[in-house]
Amino acid sequence: MRFSLPVQQIVLATGNKGKVAEFASLFEQYSIKVSPQSEFLVSDVAETGTTFVENAIIKARHASQETKLPAIADDSGLVIDALHGAPGIFSARYSGKHGDDVGNYQKVLDELSGVKNRKAKFVCALAFMRHAKDPTPILCLGEWQGEIAQAPSGDGGFGYDPIFFLPEHNCSAAELDKATKNAESHRGKALKQLMQAVETLI
């Protein structure tokens, strides 16, 4: 399915400046402007989904509805085998306070104390809605396999990066250089899928 009219602007359902800059750079080659939803005073929406994909769709649809523009939203988090998938969609507020990175990963470390199975993965779901009533949004899912370390290390990245250990690199995600992280991360993989899909639409 192709856009019926040339797309000149897309709204990104986030206020994260880093994400906005990343998307803006990717879409620049198509002469498409990517704007944060804050520019349009988009209201908050309850993330009532039970999966990353559902929440990404909810956020993208809401942003498109209020701006009348195509919209992209992502929902991501950490999934840990031994915790039955937790923190999952509650990753950003696992400790009870939204955005408390240290509190969130410390809770994970406490819950895994003495646990041998430390397999985990980061998951990123991206939803691209052509319009608010789009019945077939573009959905992209990226995963990044790793393990939960015994203790945090590194001061790069954010969120759970300090405790997300990558055996193939023998370091945490917080110790990776930016280029490697962008290429291998869950968000990097989902973005690559999205750009491949966009190539067929424009």
Phi, psi and omega in degrees: 000129181253157175296138180285337178227153178301135179269127182248344182209141177231139177262137179257123185281064177199161174249003182289114184297325179296317179294318180299315180297320181295313179293320181300320179295319182292321185272352181301325181297340180259008182058038177249128179274132176252122183239142176289150181296341179296334179295338182252008180056041179295133181286162177290151177231141180289128178273085187266002180289163178255001179223165176300317182298314181300316181292324177297318179296316180302314183291320180292317180297318181296315180296319179293320180299318185277337182254344184064027179238160170300149185221148175238137175221150175233152173223130185215165180178184182256135180239122185242125183305309186292344179254022177056037177096350178288158357287344172055229183291351179260016186305318185288342183227031186298326182278353182108347179236122184297130176081009179275084186303310182295316178298321181295310184284336176291324177296320177298313180298320179296318182289336180263007179302121180082359181272129182280319181284107184242021179295140181205168175208148170269142179232137175230125175250129177246135176236130178242111179259121179293327176201170188298334181256017180304116181279347181227068179296152175283127181239130180231138183231122178242142180231148180228110185277143178191203179220161175268123181289169177283335181206155180290150175206146180092151181237016176265175178067205181199179177062233183271005183309320182296339181250003180266101186269136182246101183306323183292338178252351182054042177200172178274166177298333180285352179253359180283150172286155188300318182297317179294317180298314181298328182282326188255345186289165177301318180290321178299319180292319180294320179296321179298317177298318182297315181294327175295321179290320180298325179305330182273352184258338188254000000 
